[in-house]
Amino acid sequence: MKGIKVTYLKKIKSNTNLNVAEYPKDFNFVAKRIFFVTGKKGEIRGNHAHKQHKQFMICVQGACLLDFDDGFMKKSILLSSKTKGVEVSSRIWGVQKYLQENTILMILSDHQYDEKDYIRSYTDFKKFISKKIV
């Protein structure tokens, strides 16, 4: 699906395991915000799209199923390892399903928080992508 890029992070083994994601090889933006979401088993988060912001997601603990929708196609990606990340472009509807207790999803964003960038209604999202700007 256009707008979704799965990346397998470089894993370096030494005395400890080190997983590395690098700009611009693994994600195509400079992060201006990083946040962590801790979810309970069965919890659903997301249910929104961004007008302009891009994100890069890595599940640093547990397992999370990411469902994406560009208004025409749908795609699901399982994140259950620190060695896999997903870059999400703007204009993609996203839902995260937490599959294990204490799952932690780390998200890097190319913008600081701005509520005006969020589309929180799927109906408004469909209007937005069909150029009927919300």
Helices and strands as residue ranges (DSSP letters): E 4-8, E 10-13, E 17-20, E 33-39, E 44-50, E 55-61, E 64-69, E 74-79, E 84-88, E 93-98, E 103-109, G 115-117, E 118-119, H 122-129
